[in-house]
Amino acid sequence: MGLHVEADDGRLLLVEDDDGDALLVEEMLDLPAGGHGLTRVRTLAQAQDALASEPFSCVLLDLGLPDGRGLEVLDAVLGMGHPVAVICFTGLDDERSGAAAVAAGAQDYLVKGRVDGELLRRSIRYAVERRRSEEQQRQLYVSRLRAEENARLERGLLPLTQTRDVALRVSTRYRPREGELLGGDFYDVVESADGRVFVLLGDVAGHGPDEAALGVSLRIAWRALVLAGVQADRLFPVLEDVLIRERRSEEIFVQASMLVIDSDRLSATLWLAGHLPPITLDPEPAELPSDPATAPLGLLAPGAWTGRRLPLAAQWRLVLYTDGLVEGSRAPGASQVLGVRGLLEFARDARSRAEVADAVEDLLDRVQRAHGGAMPDDVAVVALQWPAPGPR
């Protein structure tokens, strides 16, 4: 009587051209070919077709087939990329091939003529569990690499701000959309040698590591341009040139806003490239005045952007944000989008916090609760306050 393979072992694929050897395997497993648990094929090509059309937990693979021999047979099966265990069969005089097969990626090998039902069943169980363990380790390794890469990209997208003015408070926030670790939003804040403060906020169209990497490139390029003393009205045109050279396709564009605060902190200049203008929290929350929306970077033919001069109050708090903060619905399934008007409503409740960091955190929490959970899109925020209310 053969030893039946339990259902937990999953479906088996027997690749054996010799009818006698195939019959012995079927008898030892008590699984007739073509039944619920065992599929038998005679050639490598048939094995590849079967693996492409059905899920199997283990392949019992003869290394001598009409259309392939030795490790080339194993390589062809493993090269399909399926998470399937492989046990190789070798002849009595060819154990070296079995050892080489294990070294090349098979989970085990068995020698024909030295196999009984108990050994075969135990080998299948061992191979399946080993393959599962290997797949889990591989996934953990990939997850760790992805986390490390995301951390590197995040450090590039979300840098430490570079300001020397002790009376200026800068607070930044980043919240990814639901189910994501990182998106294409980026920001930077740099104080130049003459005391002006340059603020950049941008959003690369799309989500994922490619968009994040492009955002890192643009942010670093912008910072280098600022530190090199490039005129403020030339920053967007040069940044667009960098974008066009670095992007993967012509469909990729970037929405951005740039604010340059004068050294006396009483005026600023605002540039918009298809981006929403910042809001001020004082004396009442409102959008900063801006010119009609201009084209994002890289969307149309290379263009020019005009800065708008803005007077600032003796005390002010400004908030720059990406559009993910206002484009989602107020609740899952709701048709009403939060919009800038809804954001200003929440800002009126949050502005009572003296510290801009606390006001922004309160504002983000209110928006997130209105969305009914995690943000529906990536959100980056840069908030500035002058003069700061004192040491925290």
Secondary structure as a PSIPRED ss2 file (coil, helix, strand):
# PSIPRED VFORMAT (PSIPRED V4.0)

   1 M C   1.000  0.000  0.000
   2 G C   1.000  0.000  0.000
   3 L C   1.000  0.000  0.000
   4 H C   1.000  0.000  0.000
   5 V C   1.000  0.000  0.000
   6 E C   1.000  0.000  0.000
   7 A H   0.000  1.000  0.000
   8 D H   0.000  1.000  0.000
   9 D H   0.000  1.000  0.000
  10 G C   1.000  0.000  0.000
  11 R C   1.000  0.000  0.000
  12 L E   0.000  0.000  1.000
  13 L E   0.000  0.000  1.000
  14 L E   0.000  0.000  1.000
  15 V E   0.000  0.000  1.000
  16 E C   1.000  0.000  0.000
  17 D C   1.000  0.000  0.000
  18 D C   1.000  0.000  0.000
  19 D H   0.000  1.000  0.000
  20 G H   0.000  1.000  0.000
  21 D H   0.000  1.000  0.000
  22 A H   0.000  1.000  0.000
  23 L H   0.000  1.000  0.000
  24 L H   0.000  1.000  0.000
  25 V H   0.000  1.000  0.000
  26 E H   0.000  1.000  0.000
  27 E H   0.000  1.000  0.000
  28 M H   0.000  1.000  0.000
  29 L H   0.000  1.000  0.000
  30 D C   1.000  0.000  0.000
  31 L C   1.000  0.000  0.000
  32 P C   1.000  0.000  0.000
  33 A C   1.000  0.000  0.000
  34 G C   1.000  0.000  0.000
  35 G C   1.000  0.000  0.000
  36 H C   1.000  0.000  0.000
  37 G C   1.000  0.000  0.000
  38 L E   0.000  0.000  1.000
  39 T E   0.000  0.000  1.000
  40 R E   0.000  0.000  1.000
  41 V E   0.000  0.000  1.000
  42 R C   1.000  0.000  0.000
  43 T C   1.000  0.000  0.000
  44 L H   0.000  1.000  0.000
  45 A H   0.000  1.000  0.000
  46 Q H   0.000  1.000  0.000
  47 A H   0.000  1.000  0.000
  48 Q H   0.000  1.000  0.000
  49 D H   0.000  1.000  0.000
  50 A H   0.000  1.000  0.000
  51 L H   0.000  1.000  0.000
  52 A H   0.000  1.000  0.000
  53 S H   0.000  1.000  0.000
  54 E C   1.000  0.000  0.000
  55 P C   1.000  0.000  0.000
  56 F C   1.000  0.000  0.000
  57 S C   1.000  0.000  0.000
  58 C E   0.000  0.000  1.000
  59 V E   0.000  0.000  1.000
  60 L E   0.000  0.000  1.000
  61 L E   0.000  0.000  1.000
  62 D E   0.000  0.000  1.000
  63 L C   1.000  0.000  0.000
  64 G E   0.000  0.000  1.000
  65 L E   0.000  0.000  1.000
  66 P C   1.000  0.000  0.000
  67 D C   1.000  0.000  0.000
  68 G E   0.000  0.000  1.000
  69 R E   0.000  0.000  1.000
  70 G C   1.000  0.000  0.000
  71 L H   0.000  1.000  0.000
  72 E H   0.000  1.000  0.000
  73 V H   0.000  1.000  0.000
  74 L H   0.000  1.000  0.000
  75 D H   0.000  1.000  0.000
  76 A H   0.000  1.000  0.000
  77 V H   0.000  1.000  0.000
  78 L H   0.000  1.000  0.000
  79 G C   1.000  0.000  0.000
  80 M C   1.000  0.000  0.000
  81 G C   1.000  0.000  0.000
  82 H C   1.000  0.000  0.000
  83 P C   1.000  0.000  0.000
  84 V C   1.000  0.000  0.000
  85 A E   0.000  0.000  1.000
  86 V E   0.000  0.000  1.000
  87 I E   0.000  0.000  1.000
  88 C E   0.000  0.000  1.000
  89 F E   0.000  0.000  1.000
  90 T E   0.000  0.000  1.000
  91 G C   1.000  0.000  0.000
  92 L C   1.000  0.000  0.000
  93 D C   1.000  0.000  0.000
  94 D C   1.000  0.000  0.000
  95 E H   0.000  1.000  0.000
  96 R H   0.000  1.000  0.000
  97 S H   0.000  1.000  0.000
  98 G H   0.000  1.000  0.000
  99 A H   0.000  1.000  0.000
 100 A H   0.000  1.000  0.000
 101 A H   0.000  1.000  0.000
 102 V H   0.000  1.000  0.000
 103 A H   0.000  1.000  0.000
 104 A C   1.000  0.000  0.000
 105 G C   1.000  0.000  0.000
 106 A C   1.000  0.000  0.000
 107 Q C   1.000  0.000  0.000
 108 D E   0.000  0.000  1.000
 109 Y E   0.000  0.000  1.000
 110 L E   0.000  0.000  1.000
 111 V E   0.000  0.000  1.000
 112 K C   1.000  0.000  0.000
 113 G C   1.000  0.000  0.000
 114 R C   1.000  0.000  0.000
 115 V C   1.000  0.000  0.000
 116 D C   1.000  0.000  0.000
 117 G H   0.000  1.000  0.000
 118 E H   0.000  1.000  0.000
 119 L H   0.000  1.000  0.000
 120 L H   0.000  1.000  0.000
 121 R H   0.000  1.000  0.000
 122 R H   0.000  1.000  0.000
 123 S H   0.000  1.000  0.000
 124 I H   0.000  1.000  0.000
 125 R H   0.000  1.000  0.000
 126 Y H   0.000  1.000  0.000
 127 A H   0.000  1.000  0.000
 128 V H   0.000  1.000  0.000
 129 E H   0.000  1.000  0.000
 130 R H   0.000  1.000  0.000
 131 R H   0.000  1.000  0.000
 132 R H   0.000  1.000  0.000
 133 S H   0.000  1.000  0.000
 134 E H   0.000  1.000  0.000
 135 E H   0.000  1.000  0.000
 136 Q H   0.000  1.000  0.000
 137 Q H   0.000  1.000  0.000
 138 R H   0.000  1.000  0.000
 139 Q H   0.000  1.000  0.000
 140 L H   0.000  1.000  0.000
 141 Y H   0.000  1.000  0.000
 142 V H   0.000  1.000  0.000
 143 S H   0.000  1.000  0.000
 144 R H   0.000  1.000  0.000
 145 L H   0.000  1.000  0.000
 146 R H   0.000  1.000  0.000
 147 A H   0.000  1.000  0.000
 148 E H   0.000  1.000  0.000
 149 E H   0.000  1.000  0.000
 150 N H   0.000  1.000  0.000
 151 A H   0.000  1.000  0.000
 152 R H   0.000  1.000  0.000
 153 L H   0.000  1.000  0.000
 154 E H   0.000  1.000  0.000
 155 R H   0.000  1.000  0.000
 156 G H   0.000  1.000  0.000
 157 L H   0.000  1.000  0.000
 158 L C   1.000  0.000  0.000
 159 P C   1.000  0.000  0.000
 160 L C   1.000  0.000  0.000
 161 T C   1.000  0.000  0.000
 162 Q E   0.000  0.000  1.000
 163 T C   1.000  0.000  0.000
 164 R C   1.000  0.000  0.000
 165 D C   1.000  0.000  0.000
 166 V C   1.000  0.000  0.000
 167 A C   1.000  0.000  0.000
 168 L C   1.000  0.000  0.000
 169 R E   0.000  0.000  1.000
 170 V E   0.000  0.000  1.000
 171 S E   0.000  0.000  1.000
 172 T E   0.000  0.000  1.000
 173 R E   0.000  0.000  1.000
 174 Y E   0.000  0.000  1.000
 175 R E   0.000  0.000  1.000
 176 P C   1.000  0.000  0.000
 177 R C   1.000  0.000  0.000
 178 E C   1.000  0.000  0.000
 179 G C   1.000  0.000  0.000
 180 E C   1.000  0.000  0.000
 181 L C   1.000  0.000  0.000
 182 L C   1.000  0.000  0.000
 183 G E   0.000  0.000  1.000
 184 G E   0.000  0.000  1.000
 185 D E   0.000  0.000  1.000
 186 F E   0.000  0.000  1.000
 187 Y E   0.000  0.000  1.000
 188 D E   0.000  0.000  1.000
 189 V E   0.000  0.000  1.000
 190 V E   0.000  0.000  1.000
 191 E E   0.000  0.000  1.000
 192 S C   1.000  0.000  0.000
 193 A C   1.000  0.000  0.000
 194 D C   1.000  0.000  0.000
 195 G C   1.000  0.000  0.000
 196 R C   1.000  0.000  0.000
 197 V E   0.000  0.000  1.000
 198 F E   0.000  0.000  1.000
 199 V E   0.000  0.000  1.000
 200 L E   0.000  0.000  1.000
 201 L E   0.000  0.000  1.000
 202 G E   0.000  0.000  1.000
 203 D E   0.000  0.000  1.000
 204 V E   0.000  0.000  1.000
 205 A E   0.000  0.000  1.000
 206 G E   0.000  0.000  1.000
 207 H E   0.000  0.000  1.000
 208 G C   1.000  0.000  0.000
 209 P H   0.000  1.000  0.000
 210 D H   0.000  1.000  0.000
 211 E H   0.000  1.000  0.000
 212 A H   0.000  1.000  0.000
 213 A H   0.000  1.000  0.000
 214 L H   0.000  1.000  0.000
 215 G H   0.000  1.000  0.000
 216 V H   0.000  1.000  0.000
 217 S H   0.000  1.000  0.000
 218 L H   0.000  1.000  0.000
 219 R H   0.000  1.000  0.000
 220 I H   0.000  1.000  0.000
 221 A H   0.000  1.000  0.000
 222 W H   0.000  1.000  0.000
 223 R H   0.000  1.000  0.000
 224 A H   0.000  1.000  0.000
 225 L H   0.000  1.000  0.000
 226 V H   0.000  1.000  0.000
 227 L H   0.000  1.000  0.000
 228 A C   1.000  0.000  0.000
 229 G C   1.000  0.000  0.000
 230 V C   1.000  0.000  0.000
 231 Q C   1.000  0.000  0.000
 232 A H   0.000  1.000  0.000
 233 D H   0.000  1.000  0.000
 234 R H   0.000  1.000  0.000
 235 L H   0.000  1.000  0.000
 236 F H   0.000  1.000  0.000
 237 P H   0.000  1.000  0.000
 238 V H   0.000  1.000  0.000
 239 L H   0.000  1.000  0.000
 240 E H   0.000  1.000  0.000
 241 D H   0.000  1.000  0.000
 242 V H   0.000  1.000  0.000
 243 L H   0.000  1.000  0.000
 244 I H   0.000  1.000  0.000
 245 R H   0.000  1.000  0.000
 246 E H   0.000  1.000  0.000
 247 R C   1.000  0.000  0.000
 248 R C   1.000  0.000  0.000
 249 S C   1.000  0.000  0.000
 250 E C   1.000  0.000  0.000
 251 E C   1.000  0.000  0.000
 252 I C   1.000  0.000  0.000
 253 F C   1.000  0.000  0.000
 254 V E   0.000  0.000  1.000
 255 Q E   0.000  0.000  1.000
 256 A E   0.000  0.000  1.000
 257 S E   0.000  0.000  1.000
 258 M E   0.000  0.000  1.000
 259 L E   0.000  0.000  1.000
 260 V E   0.000  0.000  1.000
 261 I E   0.000  0.000  1.000
 262 D C   1.000  0.000  0.000
 263 S C   1.000  0.000  0.000
 264 D C   1.000  0.000  0.000
 265 R C   1.000  0.000  0.000
 266 L C   1.000  0.000  0.000
 267 S E   0.000  0.000  1.000
 268 A E   0.000  0.000  1.000
 269 T E   0.000  0.000  1.000
 270 L E   0.000  0.000  1.000
 271 W E   0.000  0.000  1.000
 272 L E   0.000  0.000  1.000
 273 A E   0.000  0.000  1.000
 274 G C   1.000  0.000  0.000
 275 H C   1.000  0.000  0.000
 276 L C   1.000  0.000  0.000
 277 P C   1.000  0.000  0.000
 278 P C   1.000  0.000  0.000
 279 I E   0.000  0.000  1.000
 280 T E   0.000  0.000  1.000
 281 L C   1.000  0.000  0.000
 282 D C   1.000  0.000  0.000
 283 P C   1.000  0.000  0.000
 284 E C   1.000  0.000  0.000
 285 P C   1.000  0.000  0.000
 286 A E   0.000  0.000  1.000
 287 E E   0.000  0.000  1.000
 288 L C   1.000  0.000  0.000
 289 P C   1.000  0.000  0.000
 290 S C   1.000  0.000  0.000
 291 D C   1.000  0.000  0.000
 292 P C   1.000  0.000  0.000
 293 A C   1.000  0.000  0.000
 294 T C   1.000  0.000  0.000
 295 A C   1.000  0.000  0.000
 296 P C   1.000  0.000  0.000
 297 L E   0.000  0.000  1.000
 298 G C   1.000  0.000  0.000
 299 L C   1.000  0.000  0.000
 300 L C   1.000  0.000  0.000
 301 A C   1.000  0.000  0.000
 302 P C   1.000  0.000  0.000
 303 G C   1.000  0.000  0.000
 304 A C   1.000  0.000  0.000
 305 W C   1.000  0.000  0.000
 306 T C   1.000  0.000  0.000
 307 G C   1.000  0.000  0.000
 308 R E   0.000  0.000  1.000
 309 R E   0.000  0.000  1.000
 310 L E   0.000  0.000  1.000
 311 P E   0.000  0.000  1.000
 312 L C   1.000  0.000  0.000
 313 A C   1.000  0.000  0.000
 314 A C   1.000  0.000  0.000
 315 Q C   1.000  0.000  0.000
 316 W E   0.000  0.000  1.000
 317 R E   0.000  0.000  1.000
 318 L E   0.000  0.000  1.000
 319 V E   0.000  0.000  1.000
 320 L E   0.000  0.000  1.000
 321 Y E   0.000  0.000  1.000
 322 T C   1.000  0.000  0.000
 323 D H   0.000  1.000  0.000
 324 G H   0.000  1.000  0.000
 325 L H   0.000  1.000  0.000
 326 V C   1.000  0.000  0.000
 327 E C   1.000  0.000  0.000
 328 G C   1.000  0.000  0.000
 329 S E   0.000  0.000  1.000
 330 R C   1.000  0.000  0.000
 331 A C   1.000  0.000  0.000
 332 P C   1.000  0.000  0.000
 333 G C   1.000  0.000  0.000
 334 A C   1.000  0.000  0.000
 335 S C   1.000  0.000  0.000
 336 Q C   1.000  0.000  0.000
 337 V E   0.000  0.000  1.000
 338 L C   1.000  0.000  0.000
 339 G H   0.000  1.000  0.000
 340 V H   0.000  1.000  0.000
 341 R H   0.000  1.000  0.000
 342 G H   0.000  1.000  0.000
 343 L H   0.000  1.000  0.000
 344 L H   0.000  1.000  0.000
 345 E H   0.000  1.000  0.000
 346 F H   0.000  1.000  0.000
 347 A H   0.000  1.000  0.000
 348 R H   0.000  1.000  0.000
 349 D H   0.000  1.000  0.000
 350 A H   0.000  1.000  0.000
 351 R C   1.000  0.000  0.000
 352 S C   1.000  0.000  0.000
 353 R C   1.000  0.000  0.000
 354 A C   1.000  0.000  0.000
 355 E C   1.000  0.000  0.000
 356 V H   0.000  1.000  0.000
 357 A H   0.000  1.000  0.000
 358 D H   0.000  1.000  0.000
 359 A H   0.000  1.000  0.000
 360 V H   0.000  1.000  0.000
 361 E H   0.000  1.000  0.000
 362 D H   0.000  1.000  0.000
 363 L H   0.000  1.000  0.000
 364 L H   0.000  1.000  0.000
 365 D H   0.000  1.000  0.000
 366 R H   0.000  1.000  0.000
 367 V H   0.000  1.000  0.000
 368 Q H   0.000  1.000  0.000
 369 R H   0.000  1.000  0.000
 370 A H   0.000  1.000  0.000
 371 H H   0.000  1.000  0.000
 372 G C   1.000  0.000  0.000
 373 G C   1.000  0.000  0.000
 374 A C   1.000  0.000  0.000
 375 M C   1.000  0.000  0.000
 376 P C   1.000  0.000  0.000
 377 D C   1.000  0.000  0.000
 378 D C   1.000  0.000  0.000
 379 V E   0.000  0.000  1.000
 380 A E   0.000  0.000  1.000
 381 V E   0.000  0.000  1.000
 382 V E   0.000  0.000  1.000
 383 A E   0.000  0.000  1.000
 384 L E   0.000  0.000  1.000
 385 Q E   0.000  0.000  1.000
 386 W E   0.000  0.000  1.000
 387 P C   1.000  0.000  0.000
 388 A C   1.000  0.000  0.000
 389 P C   1.000  0.000  0.000
 390 G C   1.000  0.000  0.000
 391 P C   1.000  0.000  0.000
 392 R C   1.000  0.000  0.000
